[in-house]
Amino acid sequence: MLHGKRILLVIGGGIAAYKSLELIRRLQDRGARVRAILTKAGTEFVTPLSV
């Protein structure tokens, strides 16, 4: 369904940043190519290595 699609996900400084990691994994499982951008405030919730 998402095979070959390219998705840009910007992760900001909010509690929903935790859920973005699961979202990335699910999108990749469905064949999407995901590029994530983490804001400085977002690093308070997730680490750059986890993205």
OpenMM code with the backbone's topology and positions (N, CA, C; nanometers):
from openmm import Vec3, app, unit

residues = "MET LEU HIS GLY LYS ARG ILE LEU LEU VAL ILE GLY GLY GLY ILE ALA ALA TYR LYS SER LEU GLU LEU ILE ARG ARG LEU GLN ASP ARG GLY ALA ARG VAL ARG ALA ILE LEU THR LYS ALA GLY THR GLU PHE VAL THR PRO LEU SER VAL".split()
positions = [
    Vec3(0.0821, -0.1197, 0.0000),
    Vec3(0.0000, 0.0000, 0.0000),
    Vec3(0.0866, 0.1263, 0.0000),
    Vec3(0.1869, 0.1285, 0.0839),
    Vec3(0.2756, 0.2450, 0.0898),
    Vec3(0.4097, 0.2182, 0.0229),
    Vec3(0.4214, 0.1059, -0.0456),
    Vec3(0.5484, 0.0666, -0.1070),
    Vec3(0.5991, 0.1760, -0.2013),
    Vec3(0.7216, 0.2205, -0.1742),
    Vec3(0.7836, 0.3213, -0.2587),
    Vec3(0.7488, 0.4650, -0.2242),
    Vec3(0.6569, 0.4858, -0.1329),
    Vec3(0.6210, 0.6226, -0.0931),
    Vec3(0.7306, 0.6781, -0.0036),
    Vec3(0.7550, 0.8076, -0.0171),
    Vec3(0.8531, 0.8757, 0.0673),
    Vec3(0.7784, 0.9687, 0.1615),
    Vec3(0.8089, 0.9583, 0.2894),
    Vec3(0.7391, 1.0363, 0.3918),
    Vec3(0.8422, 1.1121, 0.4742),
    Vec3(0.8169, 1.2405, 0.4928),
    Vec3(0.8996, 1.3238, 0.5790),
    Vec3(0.8203, 1.3501, 0.7060),
    Vec3(0.8768, 1.3124, 0.8197),
    Vec3(0.8093, 1.3275, 0.9482),
    Vec3(0.8918, 1.4209, 1.0361),
    Vec3(0.8322, 1.5303, 1.0784),
    Vec3(0.8995, 1.6244, 1.1678),
    Vec3(0.8502, 1.5976, 1.3092),
    Vec3(0.9437, 1.5707, 1.3997),
    Vec3(0.9105, 1.5371, 1.5379),
    Vec3(0.9460, 1.6561, 1.6256),
    Vec3(0.8446, 1.7140, 1.6858),
    Vec3(0.8636, 1.8307, 1.7705),
    Vec3(0.8660, 1.7952, 1.9179),
    Vec3(0.8711, 1.8982, 1.9987),
    Vec3(0.8821, 1.8802, 2.1422),
    Vec3(0.7485, 1.8646, 2.2104),
    Vec3(0.6926, 1.7487, 2.2038),
    Vec3(0.5667, 1.7189, 2.2708),
    Vec3(0.5639, 1.5733, 2.3108),
    Vec3(0.4715, 1.5405, 2.3958),
    Vec3(0.4624, 1.4038, 2.4456),
    Vec3(0.4335, 1.3048, 2.3330),
    Vec3(0.3740, 1.3507, 2.2244),
    Vec3(0.3447, 1.2627, 2.1106),
    Vec3(0.4719, 1.2168, 2.0397),
    Vec3(0.5850, 1.2762, 2.0714),
    Vec3(0.7112, 1.2346, 2.0102),
    Vec3(0.7396, 1.0874, 2.0387),
    Vec3(0.6969, 1.0383, 2.1546),
    Vec3(0.7162, 0.8970, 2.1871),
    Vec3(0.6438, 0.8079, 2.0873),
    Vec3(0.5242, 0.8466, 2.0488),
    Vec3(0.4441, 0.7672, 1.9554),
    Vec3(0.5003, 0.7718, 1.8140),
    Vec3(0.5783, 0.8736, 1.7825),
    Vec3(0.6322, 0.8858, 1.6472),
    Vec3(0.7250, 0.7697, 1.6135),
    Vec3(0.7932, 0.7143, 1.7127),
    Vec3(0.8825, 0.6015, 1.6876),
    Vec3(0.8038, 0.4798, 1.6406),
    Vec3(0.6903, 0.4555, 1.7024),
    Vec3(0.6039, 0.3451, 1.6601),
    Vec3(0.5465, 0.3726, 1.5212),
    Vec3(0.5096, 0.4967, 1.4956),
    Vec3(0.4561, 0.5343, 1.3648),
    Vec3(0.5594, 0.5096, 1.2545),
    Vec3(0.6828, 0.5482, 1.2789),
    Vec3(0.7893, 0.5262, 1.1813),
    Vec3(0.8038, 0.3775, 1.1514),
    Vec3(0.8066, 0.2969, 1.2559),
    Vec3(0.8215, 0.1524, 1.2377),
    Vec3(0.7072, 0.0946, 1.1558),
    Vec3(0.5846, 0.1354, 1.1865),
    Vec3(0.4681, 0.0830, 1.1139),
    Vec3(0.4683, 0.1261, 0.9674),
    Vec3(0.5078, 0.2493, 0.9419),
    Vec3(0.5152, 0.2961, 0.8036),
    Vec3(0.6204, 0.2180, 0.7253),
    Vec3(0.7339, 0.1937, 0.7883),
    Vec3(0.8399, 0.1177, 0.7224),
    Vec3(0.7971, -0.0266, 0.6982),
    Vec3(0.7241, -0.0845, 0.7918),
    Vec3(0.6732, -0.2210, 0.7744),
    Vec3(0.5811, -0.2315, 0.6537),
    Vec3(0.5161, -0.1219, 0.6191),
    Vec3(0.4243, -0.1196, 0.5053),
    Vec3(0.4923, -0.0739, 0.3756),
    Vec3(0.6239, -0.0590, 0.3810),
    Vec3(0.6990, -0.0311, 0.2595),
    Vec3(0.7341, 0.1139, 0.2336),
    Vec3(0.6997, 0.2036, 0.3235),
    Vec3(0.7306, 0.3454, 0.3042),
    Vec3(0.8764, 0.3733, 0.3407),
    Vec3(0.9323, 0.4721, 0.2740),
    Vec3(1.0651, 0.5217, 0.3086),
    Vec3(1.0436, 0.6466, 0.3938),
    Vec3(1.0871, 0.6414, 0.5183),
    Vec3(1.0595, 0.7495, 0.6132),
    Vec3(1.1887, 0.8221, 0.6469),
    Vec3(1.1839, 0.9540, 0.6354),
    Vec3(1.2934, 1.0388, 0.6817),
    Vec3(1.2369, 1.1233, 0.7946),
    Vec3(1.3028, 1.1199, 0.9086),
    Vec3(1.2550, 1.1940, 1.0250),
    Vec3(1.3484, 1.3107, 1.0544),
    Vec3(1.2879, 1.4223, 1.0899),
    Vec3(1.3618, 1.5399, 1.1347),
    Vec3(1.3203, 1.5650, 1.2788),
    Vec3(1.4179, 1.5752, 1.3649),
    Vec3(1.3937, 1.5936, 1.5076),
    Vec3(1.4324, 1.7359, 1.5464),
    Vec3(1.3380, 1.8095, 1.6030),
    Vec3(1.3686, 1.9452, 1.6475),
    Vec3(1.4486, 1.9398, 1.7774),
    Vec3(1.5084, 2.0510, 1.8120),
    Vec3(1.5849, 2.0573, 1.9368),
    Vec3(1.4955, 2.0240, 2.0558),
    Vec3(1.3740, 2.0774, 2.0557),
    Vec3(1.2803, 2.0483, 2.1646),
    Vec3(1.2400, 1.9009, 2.1643),
    Vec3(1.2378, 1.8402, 2.0466),
    Vec3(1.2026, 1.6990, 2.0368),
    Vec3(1.3031, 1.6078, 2.1044),
    Vec3(1.4283, 1.6539, 2.1146),
    Vec3(1.5308, 1.5717, 2.1792),
    Vec3(1.5075, 1.5574, 2.3290),
    Vec3(1.4163, 1.6352, 2.3837),
    Vec3(1.3804, 1.6196, 2.5248),
    Vec3(1.2952, 1.4945, 2.5466),
    Vec3(1.2381, 1.4413, 2.4389),
    Vec3(1.1464, 1.3279, 2.4495),
    Vec3(1.2011, 1.2004, 2.3864),
    Vec3(1.2745, 1.2120, 2.2761),
    Vec3(1.3366, 1.0962, 2.2113),
    Vec3(1.4786, 1.1337, 2.1707),
    Vec3(1.5630, 1.0336, 2.1566),
    Vec3(1.7014, 1.0610, 2.1180),
    Vec3(1.7163, 1.0512, 1.9663),
    Vec3(1.8115, 1.1217, 1.9098),
    Vec3(1.8332, 1.1135, 1.7651),
    Vec3(1.8638, 0.9705, 1.7177),
    Vec3(1.9313, 0.8917, 1.7987),
    Vec3(1.9634, 0.7543, 1.7593),
    Vec3(1.8401, 0.6651, 1.7518),
    Vec3(1.7386, 0.6945, 1.8299),
    Vec3(1.6176, 0.6122, 1.8266),
    Vec3(1.5342, 0.6400, 1.7031),
    Vec3(1.5556, 0.7555, 1.6417),
    Vec3(1.4828, 0.7911, 1.5201),
    Vec3(1.5605, 0.7377, 1.4035),
] * unit.nanometer
topology = app.Topology()
chain = topology.addChain("A")
for resn in residues:
    res = topology.addResidue(resn, chain)
    for name in ("N", "CA", "C"):
        topology.addAtom(name, app.Element.getBySymbol(name[0]), res)
